Amino acid sequence: MLSRIARGLYDLGRNVERAQNLMRILEVNHKMNLERAAGHENDVWSAISESFECGLDRPEERSLYEVLVLSNSHPYSVRHCIANARDDGRAMREHISEEIWLHLNRTHLELSTLSFDRILSIGRSEFNRRIEVFADALHGLADDTMIRGESWAFLGIGKLMERALMICRILEIKRKSISPESEGAPVDVHQWQTLLRCLSGYEPYRRAYDARIAADRVLEFVLRRHDFPRSLTYTLAELRRLLALVSGSNPIQLQLDRRLDLVLEELRHLDAGSLILSGGFESELLLLNRRCMEISDAMDLAFFTSLRPASTPILAAPGAGLVTQ
């Protein structure tokens, strides 16, 4: 497979996953703010604005929608992500199914003329739900209509890479949205519940444990649960499995596999209870975020950047899955 094709499918998967996570974050915090005291409302919008570098002096829900949903240029804007995914889909038309293309193109056209007033007339929760269902349906169409080959694998790899990064970002929003003095207080419990809902993990958490929200249990569930699809451990393990389908004997690709194995080993030995008690949550979160960013950079080097045309010939390793253009 040409690296250009692989990159397009990878970016398509990442953009769709990014749009879905952004919409879920805004929807969950919109609903949870209806239950919060008025004095705490700006805290979470400020945390979201800072995490996604919105550049807003006084962030509130409407201004965040203007930047993170309707902007044509912000890299995390839902409209921007779906427009880019549609462009990638059009360029990769021969490598995705007709059902995926029609679904992607229809949603892009619906978003292209959208305004915040139109979102209000639809209903924020209804609009948010449509974007979430769009992403779930696209991933479902990929699983139901594509051959399990390299095209399907790179689409899934992009989805999982973005999911891992977004898990770290959602944890960062949790860290920034309350003060250390609030730990254990009702507002803190409220924020841990918000974290679970942002990852569609509230009901699975309750089935795994009980109705009581405990910080160490939530952190354990989000970071280490091996059977929950939106935990960091499950996401990285599945990412490694898909990478095995497209990797060859290229040393850079083998190094990427070892890097993933190292992070999974660190997660296996992570003690969530000790992190909470010792106050090491922030430093561990920064470490995990750096690890995931390093994996993303290594992915570019292993499959895309290192295989771009250069002034001197590039010698592909024997058995490499991609070729230069």
C-alpha positions as CSV (number, residue, x, y, z in Angstrom):
1,M,0.0,0.0,0.0
2,L,1.3,3.5,-0.8
3,S,2.1,5.6,2.2
4,R,-0.2,8.3,0.8
5,I,-3.2,6.0,0.9
6,A,-2.3,4.7,4.4
7,R,-2.0,8.2,5.7
8,G,-5.3,9.2,4.3
9,L,-7.1,6.3,5.9
10,Y,-5.3,6.9,9.2
11,D,-6.2,10.6,9.2
12,L,-9.8,9.7,8.3
13,G,-10.1,7.5,11.4
14,R,-8.5,10.1,13.6
15,N,-10.7,12.9,12.5
16,V,-13.9,11.0,13.0
17,E,-12.8,9.8,16.5
18,R,-11.7,13.4,17.4
19,A,-15.1,14.9,16.4
20,Q,-17.0,12.3,18.4
21,N,-14.9,12.8,21.5
22,L,-15.2,16.6,21.3
23,M,-19.0,16.3,21.0
24,R,-19.2,13.9,23.9
25,I,-17.2,16.2,26.1
26,L,-19.4,19.2,25.3
27,E,-22.6,17.2,25.7
28,V,-21.6,15.6,29.1
29,N,-20.5,18.9,30.6
30,H,-23.6,20.7,29.3
31,K,-25.8,18.1,31.1
32,M,-23.7,18.0,34.3
33,N,-23.6,21.8,34.5
34,L,-27.4,21.8,34.8
35,E,-26.9,20.1,38.1
36,R,-23.9,22.1,39.3
37,A,-23.9,25.2,41.5
38,A,-23.7,28.4,39.4
39,G,-20.3,29.3,40.8
40,H,-18.6,26.2,39.4
41,E,-19.9,26.4,35.8
42,N,-17.1,28.5,34.4
43,D,-14.5,26.2,35.9
44,V,-15.2,23.4,33.5
45,W,-15.5,25.6,30.4
46,S,-12.2,27.2,31.2
47,A,-10.6,23.8,31.6
48,I,-12.0,22.7,28.2
49,S,-10.9,26.0,26.6
50,E,-7.4,25.7,28.0
51,S,-7.0,22.0,27.1
52,F,-8.0,22.6,23.5
53,E,-6.2,25.9,23.2
54,C,-9.3,27.9,22.2
55,G,-7.8,31.3,23.1
56,L,-10.9,32.5,24.9
57,D,-10.6,35.1,27.7
58,R,-14.0,34.3,29.2
59,P,-15.1,30.9,27.9
60,E,-18.7,29.9,28.1
61,E,-20.7,27.3,26.3
62,R,-21.7,29.4,23.2
63,S,-18.2,30.6,22.6
64,L,-16.9,27.1,22.9
65,Y,-19.4,25.8,20.4
66,E,-18.3,28.6,18.0
67,V,-14.6,27.4,18.3
68,L,-14.9,23.7,18.9
69,V,-17.9,22.9,16.7
70,L,-18.4,25.5,14.0
71,S,-14.9,26.8,13.3
72,N,-13.4,26.0,9.8
73,S,-9.8,26.2,11.0
74,H,-9.4,25.1,14.6
75,P,-7.8,21.6,14.5
76,Y,-10.3,20.2,17.0
77,S,-13.4,21.8,15.6
78,V,-16.1,19.2,14.7
79,R,-16.8,20.9,11.4
80,H,-13.1,21.1,10.5
81,C,-12.5,17.4,11.4
82,I,-15.5,16.1,9.4
83,A,-14.6,18.3,6.4
84,N,-11.1,16.8,6.5
85,A,-12.4,13.3,7.0
86,R,-14.7,13.8,3.9
87,D,-11.7,15.1,1.9
88,D,-9.7,12.0,2.9
89,G,-12.7,9.8,2.1
90,R,-13.0,11.3,-1.4
91,A,-9.3,10.8,-2.0
92,M,-9.5,7.2,-0.7
93,R,-12.8,6.4,-2.5
94,E,-11.5,3.2,-3.9
95,H,-10.4,2.0,-0.5
96,I,-13.5,2.5,1.6
97,S,-17.0,1.2,1.0
98,E,-19.8,3.1,-0.7
99,E,-21.8,3.1,2.5
100,I,-19.0,4.8,4.4
101,W,-18.6,7.5,1.7
102,L,-22.3,8.3,1.5
103,H,-22.6,8.5,5.3
104,L,-19.5,10.8,5.5
105,N,-20.5,13.0,2.7
106,R,-24.1,13.5,4.0
107,T,-22.9,14.6,7.4
108,H,-20.3,17.0,5.9
109,L,-23.0,18.7,3.8
110,E,-25.3,19.0,6.8
111,L,-22.6,20.7,8.9
112,S,-21.3,23.0,6.2
113,T,-24.0,25.6,6.6
114,L,-24.7,25.1,10.3
115,S,-24.9,28.0,12.8
116,F,-25.2,28.0,16.6
117,D,-28.8,29.3,16.4
118,R,-29.6,26.3,14.2
119,I,-28.0,24.0,16.8
120,L,-30.3,25.7,19.5
121,S,-33.3,25.1,17.3
122,I,-32.4,21.5,16.9
123,G,-31.5,21.2,20.6
124,R,-28.0,21.0,21.8
125,S,-28.4,17.4,23.2
126,E,-30.1,16.2,20.0
127,F,-27.4,17.7,17.8
128,N,-24.6,16.4,20.0
129,R,-26.2,12.9,19.9
130,R,-26.3,13.0,16.1
131,I,-22.6,13.6,15.8
132,E,-21.9,10.8,18.3
133,V,-24.1,8.4,16.4
134,F,-22.5,9.5,13.1
135,A,-19.1,8.5,14.3
136,D,-20.3,5.2,15.9
137,A,-22.1,4.4,12.6
138,L,-19.1,5.1,10.5
139,H,-16.9,2.8,12.5
140,G,-19.6,0.2,12.4
141,L,-19.9,0.5,8.7
142,A,-16.1,0.0,8.4
143,D,-16.4,-3.2,10.4
144,D,-19.4,-4.5,8.5
145,T,-18.5,-3.5,4.9
146,M,-14.7,-3.6,4.5
147,I,-12.4,-6.5,3.9
148,R,-10.0,-7.0,6.9
149,G,-7.0,-5.8,5.0
150,E,-4.6,-2.9,5.2
151,S,-7.2,-0.3,4.4
152,W,-9.4,-1.4,7.3
153,A,-6.5,-1.7,9.6
154,F,-5.1,1.9,9.0
155,L,-8.6,3.3,9.4
156,G,-8.8,1.5,12.8
157,I,-5.3,2.5,13.8
158,G,-6.1,6.2,13.3
159,K,-9.3,5.8,15.4
160,L,-7.4,4.1,18.3
161,M,-4.4,6.5,18.2
162,E,-6.8,9.5,18.5
163,R,-8.8,7.7,21.2
164,A,-5.7,7.2,23.4
165,L,-4.7,10.8,23.1
166,M,-8.3,11.9,23.9
167,I,-8.4,9.8,27.0
168,C,-5.4,11.7,28.3
169,R,-6.9,15.0,27.3
170,I,-10.2,14.1,29.1
171,L,-8.2,13.2,32.2
172,E,-6.4,16.6,31.9
173,I,-9.8,18.4,31.8
174,K,-10.7,16.6,35.0
175,R,-7.5,17.7,36.6
176,K,-7.9,21.3,35.6
177,S,-11.6,21.7,36.4
178,I,-11.4,21.5,40.2
179,S,-8.9,22.6,42.9
180,P,-7.0,20.2,45.1
181,E,-9.0,21.4,48.1
182,S,-12.1,19.9,46.5
183,E,-10.8,16.3,46.6
184,G,-13.4,14.0,48.2
185,A,-16.0,16.8,48.2
186,P,-19.3,16.4,46.2
187,V,-17.9,18.6,43.4
188,D,-15.0,16.2,43.1
189,V,-17.3,13.2,42.9
190,H,-19.3,15.0,40.3
191,Q,-16.3,15.5,38.2
192,W,-15.2,11.9,38.3
193,Q,-18.7,10.9,37.2
194,T,-18.4,13.5,34.3
195,L,-15.1,11.8,33.4
196,L,-16.8,8.4,33.1
197,R,-19.6,9.8,31.0
198,C,-17.2,11.5,28.6
199,L,-15.8,8.0,27.9
200,S,-19.3,6.3,27.8
201,G,-18.1,4.5,30.9
202,Y,-20.6,5.4,33.6
203,E,-22.8,2.4,33.2
204,P,-20.0,-0.1,32.5
205,Y,-18.3,1.2,35.7
206,R,-21.3,0.6,37.8
207,R,-21.6,-2.9,36.4
208,A,-18.0,-3.6,37.2
209,Y,-18.0,-2.1,40.7
210,D,-21.1,-0.5,42.2
211,A,-23.0,2.8,42.2
212,R,-20.4,4.5,44.5
213,I,-18.0,6.8,42.6
214,A,-14.5,6.5,44.1
215,A,-11.5,8.3,42.6
216,D,-9.1,5.3,42.7
217,R,-11.7,3.0,41.2
218,V,-12.5,5.4,38.4
219,L,-8.8,5.9,37.6
220,E,-8.3,2.1,37.7
221,F,-11.2,1.6,35.3
222,V,-10.2,4.3,32.8
223,L,-6.5,3.5,32.7
224,R,-6.2,-0.3,33.4
225,R,-9.5,-2.0,32.6
226,H,-8.6,-4.6,29.9
227,D,-12.1,-5.3,28.8
228,F,-13.5,-1.8,28.5
229,P,-13.1,-0.4,24.9
230,R,-12.4,3.1,26.0
231,S,-9.8,2.4,28.7
232,L,-6.2,3.3,27.9
233,T,-5.0,-0.2,28.3
234,Y,-7.6,-1.7,26.0
235,T,-7.1,1.0,23.4
236,L,-3.3,0.6,23.3
237,A,-3.5,-3.2,23.3
238,E,-5.9,-3.1,20.3
239,L,-3.7,-0.6,18.6
240,R,-0.8,-2.9,18.9
241,R,-2.9,-5.8,17.5
242,L,-3.9,-3.8,14.4
243,L,-0.3,-2.6,13.9
244,A,0.8,-6.2,13.7
245,L,-1.4,-6.6,10.6
246,V,0.5,-3.9,8.7
247,S,4.0,-4.0,10.1
248,G,6.9,-5.7,8.5
249,S,10.5,-6.2,9.5
250,N,11.3,-2.5,9.3
251,P,13.4,-1.6,12.4
252,I,11.4,1.6,13.0
253,Q,8.1,-0.3,13.0
254,L,9.6,-2.9,15.4
255,Q,10.7,0.0,17.6
256,L,7.1,1.3,17.7
257,D,5.9,-2.1,18.8
258,R,8.4,-2.1,21.7
259,R,7.3,1.4,22.7
260,L,3.7,0.3,22.9
261,D,4.7,-2.8,24.9
262,L,6.6,-0.6,27.3
263,V,3.6,1.7,27.9
264,L,1.3,-1.3,28.4
265,E,3.8,-2.7,30.9
266,E,3.8,0.6,32.8
267,L,0.0,0.5,32.9
268,R,0.0,-3.0,34.2
269,H,2.1,-2.0,37.2
270,L,0.2,1.3,37.9
271,D,-1.4,1.6,41.3
272,A,-4.4,4.0,41.0
273,G,-5.0,4.0,44.8
274,S,-1.4,5.1,45.5
275,L,-1.6,7.8,42.9
276,I,-4.6,9.3,44.5
277,L,-3.3,9.1,48.1
278,S,0.2,10.4,47.2
279,G,-1.0,13.2,45.0
280,G,0.9,11.8,42.0
281,F,-2.1,11.9,39.6
282,E,-0.9,15.0,37.9
283,S,2.6,13.8,37.3
284,E,1.5,10.4,36.1
285,L,-1.0,12.0,33.8
286,L,1.7,14.2,32.2
287,L,3.8,11.1,31.8
288,L,1.1,9.1,30.1
289,N,0.2,12.0,27.8
290,R,3.9,12.3,26.8
291,R,4.1,8.5,26.2
292,C,1.0,8.6,23.9
293,M,2.4,11.6,22.0
294,E,5.6,9.7,21.5
295,I,3.7,6.8,20.1
296,S,1.9,9.1,17.7
297,D,5.2,10.6,16.6
298,A,6.7,7.1,16.2
299,M,3.7,6.1,14.1
300,D,4.4,8.9,11.7
301,L,8.0,7.9,11.5
302,A,7.3,4.2,11.1
303,F,4.7,4.5,8.4
304,F,4.5,7.9,6.8
305,T,7.2,10.5,7.4
306,S,10.1,8.1,6.8
307,L,8.6,6.9,3.5
308,R,8.0,10.2,1.9
309,P,10.0,11.0,-1.4
310,A,13.4,12.3,-0.6
311,S,16.3,13.7,-2.6
312,T,18.2,10.4,-2.2
313,P,16.6,6.9,-2.8
314,I,15.0,5.3,0.3
315,L,15.8,1.7,0.7
316,A,12.7,-0.1,2.0
317,A,13.4,-2.9,4.5
318,P,12.6,-6.4,3.4
319,G,9.0,-7.2,4.1
320,A,7.9,-3.6,4.8
321,G,4.2,-3.1,4.2
322,L,4.4,0.3,2.6
323,V,6.3,1.6,-0.4
324,T,7.4,5.1,-1.4
325,Q,5.6,7.0,-4.0
